[in-house]
Amino acid sequence: MSANLAALLYLVAGALFIMALRGLSSPASSRQGNMFGMVGMTIAVLTTLALAKPVGVLPWLLIVGGLGIGAVIGGITAKRIPMTAMPQLVAAFHSLVGLAAVFVAAAAYYAPDAFGIATDGVIHAQSRIEMALGAAIGAITFTGSVIAFLKLDGRMSGSPILLPGRHVINIALGLALLAAIVMFFQTPAEIWFWAIVVISFILGFLLIVPIGGADMPVVVSMLNSYSGWAAAGIGFTLANTALIITGALVGSSGAILSYIMCKGMNRSFFSVILGGFGGESAGPAAKGESKPVKQGSADDAAFMMKNAETVIIVPGYGMAVAQAQHALREMADHLKKSGVTVKYAIHPVAGRMPGHMNVLLAEANVPYDEVFELEDINSEFAQADIAFVIGANDVTNPAAKEDPASPIYGMPVLEVWKAKTVMFIKRGMSSGYAGIDNGLFWRDNTLMLFGDAKKMTEEINKAMG
């Protein structure tokens, strides 16, 4: 394949990746966006193979074998993984991208002639920089993503693990990493390459460990950005235009999404990038108030909602865990048949991954025009008869607006308490993922519906019968 044809095909692949991101920005066009991405990646992979022209049977067996094993593992994982485990799966995938960047950098270091980045056995200066940055970002992404996976999957405590003098340690490691990169640029000795990798592995671990579980949606988005920049750095080493374009798209889109998530959680973007945030704010749960709450039944909820004019549904992680989205849509259908206006309110960080709730509602065939983001729906709660909260806790906490001493003060939340009645489905009175109590439970206009989100919603549906 000629270089000109390859450049054209890579350009087409890059355009398809951009169209994929555009399609994924809306549930209505997400399937088309996924298709664009798959076609673009297929073109990029086939073009790369055509350019490489592997010689002999063994290289082709290794390539085809690697693609086949990866495809089988990916297909089985995609079929088996529940939506509730999607955040940790994404974190795990990010770790693999980071580790791949480290492996490619190591391969390029030990076989520079095969990569065309050396003259007389000496690696080119610019290639050393690309290699060092790709390996460093990849190593940070790997260990950081592993810690994020363990926290999200419950294999490690979601509480912040605060090391004494962690900021000083991180600064010292950052300076040591910078020094190792400079030394590797000047003298490409083996010790400096592995010093970069080892320091980056440690730094990735220390950056994510202090972050509290409530901040994990931002971390997942941030690590997504890191994995993209790692891929872009290695793309320069491989002189692969498609990898550079893809990495830059993932890195920049992940950074933009991280900024949006930070804004949605009232966090500083730069404190996220530097790591160590969340430890000071995501404290332990406060002791629950002793005063009683209003408790209702499925029959109460069904009667009140059928006689309402407007019901705004607020889904959260509890809905995802219970897989209640289909029962919820059935309930909305009952209400609409009774002439009730139904809308869904989505918080930017509802669940544990951006877009988590949107995907679940789309899976249940909820009409897209009934789903609204926080900034579009918040002003309507004051006119709503009922705010039906199913599994969302921290994103509906009035402390974010009313308690300056609260760890989440200033965080944009769905102002459900302004509705005439708030119905809150919850298993018990435990705190949310941020580790703080929700004063909404004890308000006079709140009706607590204790139980499993799916079972309670199904009982409401029967009562509406």
VEXSEMI-555991 format. One record per residue (C-alpha): residue in three letters; x, y, z. Coordinates in steps of 0.2 Angstrom, whole numbers, padded with zeros to 4 digits, always signed. Layout:
BEGIN
ALAXYZ;...
//
This chain:
BEGIN
MET+0000+0000+0000;SER+0007+0017-0005;ALA+0010+0030+0009;ASN-0003+0042+0000;LEU-0017+0029+0001;ALA-0013+0025+0019;ALA-0013+0043+0023;LEU-0030+0045+0015;LEU-0037+0030+0024;TYR-0031+0036+0041;LEU-0039+0053+0037;VAL-0056+0043+0033;ALA-0054+0034+0050;GLY-0051+0050+0059;ALA-0066+0058+0052;LEU-0076+0042+0057;PHE-0069+0043+0075;ILE-0075+0062+0076;MET-0092+0057+0069;ALA-0093+0043+0082;LEU-0090+0055+0096;ARG-0103+0067+0089;GLY-0115+0052+0088;LEU-0111+0047+0106;SER-0116+0064+0113;SER-0135+0059+0112;PRO-0144+0043+0116;ALA-0154+0045+0100;SER-0138+0044+0089;SER-0127+0033+0100;ARG-0130+0017+0090;GLN-0125+0026+0074;GLY-0110+0034+0083;ASN-0104+0016+0089;MET-0106+0010+0071;PHE-0095+0025+0065;GLY-0082+0020+0078;MET-0081+0002+0073;VAL-0080+0005+0055;GLY-0066+0018+0058;MET-0056+0006+0069;THR-0058-0008+0056;ILE-0051+0004+0043;ALA-0037+0009+0054;VAL-0032-0008+0059;LEU-0032-0015+0041;THR-0022+0000+0035;THR-0009-0002+0048;LEU-0007-0021+0044;ALA-0006-0017+0025;LEU+0008-0004+0029;ALA+0017-0016+0040;LYS+0018-0030+0028;PRO+0023-0044+0041;VAL+0035-0056+0033;GLY+0033-0075+0036;VAL+0019-0085+0044;LEU+0024-0083+0062;PRO+0021-0064+0063;TRP+0004-0066+0054;LEU-0001-0080+0067;LEU+0004-0069+0081;ILE-0006-0054+0074;VAL-0022-0064+0070;GLY-0020-0074+0086;GLY-0019-0058+0096;LEU-0034-0050+0087;GLY-0044-0066+0089;ILE-0041-0069+0108;GLY-0045-0050+0111;ALA-0061-0051+0101;VAL-0067-0067+0111;ILE-0062-0059+0128;GLY-0071-0043+0123;GLY-0086-0051+0116;ILE-0089-0063+0131;THR-0086-0048+0143;ALA-0098-0037+0134;LYS-0112-0050+0135;ARG-0109-0055+0153;ILE-0106-0038+0161;PRO-0121-0030+0170;MET-0124-0011+0167;THR-0120-0008+0186;ALA-0103-0015+0183;MET-0099-0004+0168;PRO-0089+0009+0178;GLN-0077-0003+0184;LEU-0076-0012+0167;VAL-0071+0005+0159;ALA-0058+0008+0173;ALA-0051-0010+0169;PHE-0050-0006+0150;HIS-0041+0010+0154;SER-0028+0001+0163;LEU-0025-0011+0148;VAL-0023+0004+0137;GLY-0010+0012+0149;LEU-0001-0005+0150;ALA-0001-0007+0131;ALA+0008+0010+0130;VAL+0021+0004+0142;PHE+0024-0012+0132;VAL+0025-0003+0116;ALA+0038+0010+0123;ALA+0048-0005+0130;ALA+0048-0014+0113;ALA+0053+0002+0104;TYR+0067+0005+0117;TYR+0074-0013+0115;ALA+0072-0014+0096;PRO+0073+0004+0089;ASP+0078-0001+0072;ALA+0062-0011+0069;PHE+0053+0005+0073;GLY+0063+0016+0062;ILE+0068+0028+0076;ALA+0087+0025+0077;THR+0102+0029+0067;ASP+0117+0018+0070;GLY+0109+0010+0085;VAL+0106+0027+0094;ILE+0088+0032+0097;HIS+0083+0049+0089;ALA+0081+0063+0102;GLN+0063+0067+0098;SER+0059+0048+0099;ARG+0066+0047+0116;ILE+0054+0061+0122;GLU+0039+0053+0114;MET+0044+0036+0121;ALA+0047+0043+0139;LEU+0030+0053+0139;GLY+0020+0038+0132;ALA+0028+0026+0145;ALA+0025+0039+0159;ILE+0007+0043+0155;GLY+0004+0025+0152;ALA+0011+0019+0168;ILE+0001+0032+0178;THR-0015+0027+0169;PHE-0012+0008+0172;THR-0009+0009+0191;GLY-0022+0023+0193;SER-0035+0013+0184;VAL-0032-0003+0194;ILE-0035+0007+0210;ALA-0051+0015+0203;PHE-0057-0003+0197;LEU-0054-0010+0215;LYS-0063+0004+0223;LEU-0078+0004+0211;ASP-0079-0015+0212;GLY-0079-0015+0231;ARG-0062-0024+0233;MET-0055-0009+0241;SER-0063+0003+0253;GLY-0071+0018+0244;SER-0065+0029+0258;PRO-0050+0040+0255;ILE-0034+0032+0260;LEU-0024+0047+0266;LEU-0005+0045+0267;PRO+0005+0057+0279;GLY+0013+0070+0268;ARG+0006+0063+0252;HIS+0007+0080+0243;VAL+0025+0082+0247;ILE+0028+0064+0241;ASN+0019+0067+0225;ILE+0028+0083+0222;ALA+0045+0074+0225;LEU+0040+0060+0214;GLY+0034+0072+0200;LEU+0051+0081+0201;ALA+0060+0064+0201;LEU+0050+0059+0185;LEU+0054+0075+0176;ALA+0073+0072+0181;ALA+0072+0054+0174;ILE+0064+0060+0158;VAL+0078+0074+0156;MET+0092+0061+0159;PHE+0084+0049+0147;PHE+0083+0062+0134;GLN+0102+0066+0136;THR+0108+0048+0139;PRO+0096+0034+0134;ALA+0102+0022+0147;GLU+0092+0007+0152;ILE+0091+0013+0170;TRP+0083+0029+0165;PHE+0069+0021+0155;TRP+0064+0009+0169;ALA+0066+0023+0182;ILE+0052+0033+0172;VAL+0041+0017+0172;VAL+0043+0013+0190;ILE+0041+0031+0196;SER+0025+0033+0185;PHE+0018+0016+0192;ILE+0020+0023+0210;LEU+0014+0040+0206;GLY-0002+0033+0198;PHE-0006+0023+0213;LEU-0003+0038+0225;LEU-0013+0050+0214;ILE-0029+0039+0215;VAL-0028+0031+0232;PRO-0033+0047+0242;ILE-0048+0050+0231;GLY-0065+0046+0240;GLY-0078+0035+0232;ALA-0090+0049+0229;ASP-0078+0057+0217;MET-0075+0041+0206;PRO-0085+0047+0191;VAL-0073+0061+0189;VAL-0058+0049+0191;VAL-0065+0037+0178;SER-0067+0052+0166;MET-0049+0058+0170;LEU-0041+0041+0167;ASN-0050+0040+0151;SER-0041+0056+0146;TYR-0024+0050+0152;SER-0026+0034+0142;GLY-0029+0044+0126;TRP-0014+0055+0129;ALA-0003+0039+0132;ALA-0010+0032+0115;ALA-0006+0048+0106;GLY+0012+0048+0113;ILE+0015+0031+0108;GLY+0007+0035+0091;PHE+0022+0047+0088;THR+0034+0033+0092;LEU+0026+0021+0080;ALA+0023+0035+0067;ASN+0005+0030+0066;THR-0006+0044+0061;ALA-0022+0035+0066;LEU-0016+0031+0083;ILE-0011+0049+0086;ILE-0028+0056+0080;THR-0037+0043+0090;GLY-0027+0046+0106;ALA-0029+0065+0104;LEU-0048+0063+0102;VAL-0049+0052+0117;GLY-0038+0063+0127;SER-0046+0079+0123;SER-0064+0073+0124;GLY-0060+0065+0141;ALA-0052+0081+0147;ILE-0068+0091+0142;LEU-0079+0078+0150;SER-0068+0078+0166;TYR-0071+0097+0167;ILE-0090+0095+0165;MET-0090+0082+0178;CYS-0080+0093+0190;LYS-0092+0107+0187;GLY-0106+0095+0191;MET-0098+0091+0207;ASN-0091+0108+0212;ARG-0073+0102+0211;SER-0058+0110+0204;PHE-0052+0103+0187;PHE-0033+0106+0191;SER-0035+0098+0208;VAL-0042+0082+0200;ILE-0027+0082+0187;LEU-0015+0084+0201;GLY-0023+0070+0211;GLY-0027+0069+0230;PHE-0043+0078+0229;GLY-0059+0071+0238;GLY-0049+0065+0253;GLU-0053+0081+0263;SER-0071+0082+0258;ALA-0078+0064+0257;GLY-0079+0061+0275;PRO-0088+0048+0285;ALA-0107+0048+0286;ALA-0115+0058+0299;LYS-0125+0050+0313;GLY-0143+0050+0307;GLU-0156+0061+0315;SER-0167+0053+0328;LYS-0183+0061+0323;PRO-0195+0050+0313;VAL-0198+0050+0294;LYS-0214+0049+0285;GLN-0216+0031+0278;GLY-0228+0027+0264;SER-0233+0011+0255;ALA-0235+0007+0236;ASP-0254+0010+0237;ASP-0251+0027+0244;ALA-0238+0031+0230;ALA-0249+0025+0217;PHE-0265+0034+0222;MET-0255+0051+0224;MET-0246+0049+0208;LYS-0262+0045+0198;ASN-0270+0060+0205;ALA-0255+0072+0201;GLU-0253+0083+0186;THR-0234+0082+0184;VAL-0222+0069+0190;ILE-0203+0071+0188;ILE-0193+0055+0190;VAL-0175+0056+0197;PRO-0166+0039+0194;GLY-0149+0035+0202;TYR-0137+0021+0206;GLY-0150+0012+0217;MET-0161+0010+0201;ALA-0146+0003+0192;VAL-0142-0009+0205;ALA-0160-0015+0206;GLN-0162-0015+0187;ALA-0178-0006+0189;GLN-0178+0004+0173;HIS-0191-0007+0164;ALA-0203-0007+0179;LEU-0200+0012+0180;ARG-0205+0015+0162;GLU-0220+0004+0165;MET-0225+0015+0179;ALA-0223+0030+0168;ASP-0234+0022+0155;HIS-0248+0020+0168;LEU-0246+0038+0173;LYS-0247+0045+0155;LYS-0263+0034+0152;SER-0270+0043+0167;GLY-0266+0060+0159;VAL-0251+0064+0170;THR-0236+0073+0163;VAL-0220+0063+0166;LYS-0202+0069+0164;TYR-0185+0062+0169;ALA-0172+0072+0178;ILE-0154+0067+0175;HIS-0139+0073+0186;PRO-0122+0074+0177;VAL-0114+0062+0190;ALA-0129+0051+0193;GLY-0123+0033+0195;ARG-0104+0030+0194;MET-0101+0035+0176;PRO-0105+0049+0165;GLY-0121+0044+0155;HIS-0125+0029+0166;MET-0143+0034+0169;ASN-0146+0039+0150;VAL-0140+0022+0145;LEU-0151+0013+0157;LEU-0167+0023+0152;ALA-0163+0020+0134;GLU-0162+0002+0137;ALA-0180+0002+0144;ASN-0186+0012+0128;VAL-0189+0028+0138;PRO-0193+0042+0125;TYR-0178+0053+0123;ASP-0189+0069+0123;GLU-0194+0065+0141;VAL-0177+0065+0148;PHE-0169+0081+0154;GLU-0152+0086+0161;LEU-0151+0096+0177;GLU-0149+0113+0170;ASP-0165+0110+0159;ILE-0176+0103+0173;ASN-0171+0111+0189;SER-0183+0126+0188;GLU-0198+0114+0185;PHE-0197+0105+0202;ALA-0206+0120+0210;GLN-0221+0117+0199;ALA-0221+0098+0200;ASP-0234+0089+0211;ILE-0222+0074+0214;ALA-0203+0071+0213;PHE-0201+0053+0212;VAL-0183+0049+0217;ILE-0177+0031+0214;GLY-0160+0027+0221;ALA-0153+0044+0219;ASN-0146+0051+0235;ASP-0131+0063+0235;VAL-0137+0072+0219;THR-0153+0077+0228;ASN-0146+0082+0245;PRO-0152+0100+0250;ALA-0136+0102+0260;ALA-0127+0106+0244;LYS-0137+0122+0244;GLU-0141+0126+0262;ASP-0126+0120+0273;PRO-0110+0129+0271;ALA-0101+0116+0282;SER-0106+0101+0271;PRO-0093+0092+0261;ILE-0104+0094+0245;TYR-0109+0112+0248;GLY-0109+0121+0231;MET-0112+0106+0221;PRO-0126+0108+0208;VAL-0140+0096+0214;LEU-0158+0092+0208;GLU-0169+0103+0219;VAL-0182+0089+0221;TRP-0187+0096+0239;LYS-0196+0111+0230;ALA-0209+0099+0223;LYS-0226+0098+0233;THR-0222+0080+0237;VAL-0205+0070+0236;MET-0206+0051+0236;PHE-0190+0043+0240;ILE-0187+0024+0236;LYS-0173+0018+0247;ARG-0168+0002+0256;GLY-0164+0010+0272;MET-0158+0026+0280;SER-0140+0024+0276;SER-0130+0038+0268;GLY-0126+0040+0250;TYR-0109+0037+0241;ALA-0102+0053+0247;GLY-0104+0046+0265;ILE-0115+0060+0272;ASP-0133+0060+0277;ASN-0147+0067+0266;GLY-0158+0079+0276;LEU-0172+0077+0263;PHE-0177+0061+0272;TRP-0184+0071+0287;ARG-0193+0085+0277;ASP-0212+0087+0280;ASN-0215+0085+0261;THR-0205+0069+0259;LEU-0213+0051+0259;MET-0200+0037+0261;LEU-0204+0021+0252;PHE-0193+0008+0259;GLY-0188-0007+0249;ASP-0179-0014+0234;ALA-0181-0001+0220;LYS-0188-0014+0207;LYS-0200-0023+0219;MET-0207-0006+0226;THR-0210+0000+0208;GLU-0218-0016+0203;GLU-0229-0015+0218;ILE-0234+0003+0213;ASN-0238-0003+0195;LYS-0250-0017+0202;ALA-0258-0004+0213;MET-0261+0007+0198;GLY-0267-0008+0189;
//
